Amino acid sequence: MEDIAAFAFEHAPVGLIYSEDRMIRRCNPRFAAMFQYSVAELTDVSLSQLYPSSEEFLRIGQIGAEKMLGTGAYRDERIMRRKSGVLFWCRVRGQSLDKDHPFARAVWSFADISDDRPLAEMSLRERQVATMLAEGLTSKEIARALDISHRTVEVHRARLMKKFNARNSLELIALIAGVPV
């Protein structure tokens, strides 16, 4: 049975990792290729290396830990960074092996969804707002989550609308979420 599990891990159609305390302990070739690394380059490496910034690594980690407590499950769509520095949209799903300590040991899947999602040049805050808009959060919910004013969220939304050439907020959300308009 162990040989079948190892075979499935190595040949899965999505990127898979096993992590301990947000350190990659093992990854499959699909995951390494998605991020433009070799498997060896990613073994025993912090996941922070794959985020656009250390701030986003910390913020998403905090959100993830809160969401995973009790259930151990996590899911989102976020912007990640390849070895070349190129940013791309990624669908992330995780399952902790210890529900009381979400990051102690976990299994994660990663899927590149950049073909379905446009990616304009965005600031850190614009990426945060865009990610939360794609998750369906309102401006007030985003403001609370980022500890900024509702008006500041609206300014970022307006900038994003211009960058994505969206005619209205619904079109912007559709473009960010990868829904054909």
N, C-alpha and C positions, 0 to 999 in steps of 0.2 A: 504494500500500500504506500509506503514512503517513496518508492520509486515513481509511482503514478503521481503523487502530490508534487514531487520535485519536477517531474516532466511538465505537469500542468502549469506550475509557477513559471518555469523557463519559457514556455510557449504560449502563454496567455495573450489574448488579443488586445490587452490594455497593459499599461505600465503598472507593475506591482512592486511594493517594497514591504519589508518588515523593519520596523523602527523600534528603538529603545530611547526614551527621553529625547525624542526629536532628532536622533542620530540614525542615519541609514545603516542598518546592519547587513541587509541583503537586498538587492534589487534584481529585477529580471532585465534581459537585453532590451525589451521594448521600452522600458522606463529609461534606461541609459541612452538609447538612441533618441528618444523624444527630447531629452535635455542636452544632446550632443556630447555625451561623455561615454567613456567605456565603463563597463560594470566595475572594474577595479578602481577607477577614479572616484566612484561614488560610495565605495564600501568604507564604513566607519567615518562618514562625512556628515556634518550638520546639515539639516534641511534648509537652514538659513541661506546656504549658498545658492539655492534655487528660487529665492524670492527677489522681487525688484529692489527691495531695500530692507535693512535690518528693522526699521520701524514696522513695515508690513509683516515681517516674520513674527515680531513680538505681538502686534495687534491681533493677527489671525490666530496666533497661539492662545492668546487670552480668550478670544471668542470661542475657539474650538474646545478648550478645556471646560468652559462653562456649559457648552452644549452637550458635551460627552458625559458629564457627570451623571451617574445613574443609569444611562442607557448604553454608554460606550460607543454610540454611533455618531457619525458626523458626515455632512455632505455640504459642498458648496461649489461654486464656479468662480475662479479667481484668475488673476494675471500672474504668470510665473516667468522666470528668466532662464533662457538657454545659456550654455557655456559661452556662446558668441556674444551674449549680452542682449540678444533679440528677445523681446517680450511677446508672450502669447497667452491666449485664454486656455484654461485647463479645468476640466471637471474632476473634482477630488471627492473620493468617498473613503471613509475610514471606519475601522472597528477596533476598539480597545480590547485587549485581552484581560484588563483589570478595570472594571467600571469605576472603582473608587480612585484610581490613579490613571487617568486617561492616556497619558503619554508614556507611561512606564514601558509598556509593550503594546504595539499596535500593528495592524495590517492595513495598508492603504492601496487604493487604485487611483491611477491618473490617466485621463484621456485628453488628448490634444483636440480641442474644439475650435481652434483658430480659423478653420475653413468656414465655420458657421458664424463667426463673430468678427466684425471689423475691429481693428486696433489702431486708434489714432495716437499721436504723441500726447501724452497726458502727464500732468504733475502727479505727485504722490496723492494729494488730496482728491484730485479728479479721478484717479484710479479707485480710490476708496468709495467715492460717491457713485461712480459707474458700477462697481461691483454690487453695492447695496441696492441701486436702482434695478439692476438685473435680477436681484433676489426678490423684488417686489416691494421693498420698503418705501414708505412715504418720506417726504422731505423732513417732516417732524421726527419720524423714527430715526432717520439718518442723522439728524442734528443731535438727538439724544445720544446715539451710539458713538458719535465722533466728538461729543462735547463741544459743539459749535452752535452758532445760532441758525435758526430756520432760514433767515435771509442769506447767510453765507452759503448754505446748501443750494439755495436758488441761484446764487451767482455762479456757482460751479456747474449747476445744471444748464444755465444759459451758455456758458463757455463750451460745455460738451455738445449742446445742440448746434452751435456754430461749427465745431470741429467735425461733427458727424453729418453736417448738412441736413439736420432734421428740421422739419417744418413745425413740429409741435412736440410736446412731452411724450405723447403716446408713441410717436414715430421714433423718438430717441430711445425709449425703453425697448421697443421692438428691435432696433438696430443693435443696441448693446446686448440684448438677450439672444440675438441671432435668429430672430423670427423674420421671414421674408415680408417685405412691405410693398 
